Amino acid sequence: MSKVNVDNPYVTQIDKFASSLRHLSNTFLHLEEKRESLTQAEMEEIFAEVDENVCKDCENREWCMGENSISTYQMVYEILSAVEEYGVELNTEIKRKLQKRCIQAPRFLRETLDTFQGVKKTLAWNNKLAQSRQGCAIQLDSFAHMIQHATRELNASIFSDEALEKRIQTQLKKIDVRLLSSVFLITPEGKYEIHLTVRSKKGQCVTTKELVWNLSKIVGRKMVLPEGERFLVGQEYCTIVAMEGPKYHTLQGVAKIGKGCDKISGDNFSMMELPGGKHGVVLSDGMGSGEKAFQESAMVVEMLEELLIAGFPKETAIQMMNTALVMGREEIRFSTIDMSVFDLYNGKCEFVKVGASTTYIKRGNKVERISSTSLPIGVVQYLEIETTKKRLENGDFVIMVTDGVLDAFPVGEQDLLMETIISGTNKNNPKEMAHHILEQVLEWTGEEPLDDMTVLVVGFWSL
């Protein structure tokens, strides 16, 4: 077995592409930044426009703009500063000062305020553009990092083995399958992934299951087909992917109820098969409850699922979604993200939390908690993503809940009461455990839910 050449021309080309994206990202970041107040030039522009519209034909203009010009400028800046800080409702003192100095005080003030509002609108629009540019810069930088990382990871995982390829070719001939080409990959965890471009001989029907069974005999490892792979090898060339089988498997169960027993809940969840022999579970709690909260969390879950299945790194996918939500609308509507990613090869689980509630790991009668203090997505431009990794054991359960579950308990006693309920259950079926936990919470409160509640349980076992 030998590794492919490190100086892969495709990797070099991708590096150039990523470098160009990063350069473009830096260009966006160094353009005009968002600002809260007007510049000196903008202040003078307001004064010049008021002078043109109000003072031009005033009989006192020569005096105001001549020997008393400093005092006039100060008066205008005092008005604008007051408006900046307190809004258009100026205090009586400033109005009295203006009336003493200006014979056209009401018109002067009205024109000053109107011009000021116009300049402020332009500033708000420029700030929106600056924020959008900043968001695009973050997206470009994330994308550059992702493609560079993915390409290097793929390049490092490919290896060549002529002897193995010949053995595969010989064995497949015995089952009437012709091998055109093969690609061998090995993951950072040392797991095999083999891509075979094959076709069956004329008039023959060979199942992919039989092909992979023969492949397992040759490589001396248990190879399996990924979900969604074709069932038959046809007479046209096709590429079959076989992966080394995992050591663990998961089962999930969910129990949920809407606020006030409403049928529509603002909580959403998804369970997905991810690249690299991983299983992902995502739980999202939309702001508020009811239809709008449901639509918000559903959008977040669907977008995240699509990005993760496509192979985007978890942090990159979440940051891209957050940027899109912050940039895409005026109103703030946020959703939490609670994600558990189970590695079915090495038994590790990564917990990713963005504004999410506590997650619990049940091992026998003991309960461990994983908490977070980060903000949900859709609130701020730069997102803090908290991650924790834990090694799971055969028979462990991971319990994920939304805020409505914990908020049903008194403040300060939430985790303790939740741990008591979890440790006290003897259910081994994830669905039964989820329903039992939710029933215990509702029984403890003795009233209808004051918020949407969801309990998601994942059981983890050795194969």
Number of C-alpha atoms within 10 A of each C-alpha: 10 9 14 13 11 11 9 11 10 12 18 15 11 17 19 14 15 21 16 15 20 20 15 15 22 16 13 20 18 11 11 13 14 15 12 10 12 15 10 9 9 15 17 14 15 22 20 12 15 23 18 11 13 18 20 13 11 13 10 15 16 14 11 18 15 11 10 13 14 11 13 19 16 11 16 20 17 13 20 22 15 16 17 15 9 11 11 16 8 14 12 9 8 13 14 11 12 20 14 9 15 18 13 14 17 13 15 19 20 14 19 21 19 14 16 23 14 12 17 17 11 12 18 15 12 16 17 15 16 19 20 18 21 24 23 20 22 23 21 22 20 23 19 21 18 17 17 20 15 15 16 17 13 14 19 17 19 18 15 15 13 11 10 14 18 12 13 20 19 14 19 18 13 10 16 16 23 20 22 13 12 19 15 18 20 17 14 11 9 11 18 19 20 19 15 20 17 22 23 23 17 11 8 13 16 18 13 20 18 14 19 20 16 18 22 18 13 15 14 9 15 17 24 19 19 16 7 6 13 16 13 16 24 20 17 11 15 16 18 22 20 24 22 22 19 20 14 18 18 17 14 19 17 20 20 21 22 21 19 12 15 14 12 16 26 27 32 24 21 15 18 15 17 17 14 18 19 19 18 21 22 23 26 31 34 28 19 19 19 19 13 16 24 21 16 21 25 22 16 27 24 14 14 21 22 13 17 20 14 11 14 20 16 15 17 19 21 23 22 19 19 24 24 18 21 22 20 11 10 9 10 12 18 24 28 26 28 25 24 24 21 28 22 22 19 15 20 16 20 16 20 23 28 23 24 26 24 21 22 21 23 20 16 13 12 12 18 11 13 17 17 18 14 15 20 25 28 24 17 16 18 14 18 17 20 17 16 13 14 13 11 20 14 14 14 18 27 22 26 25 27 27 18 21 24 19 16 18 18 11 9 8 11 15 18 11 15 20 18 13 15 24 15 13 16 12 13 12 15 23 19 16 26 25 19 19 23 22 13 15 20 17 11 12 12 9 10 14 20 15 23 27 27 28 23 26 27 24 22 22 17 14 11
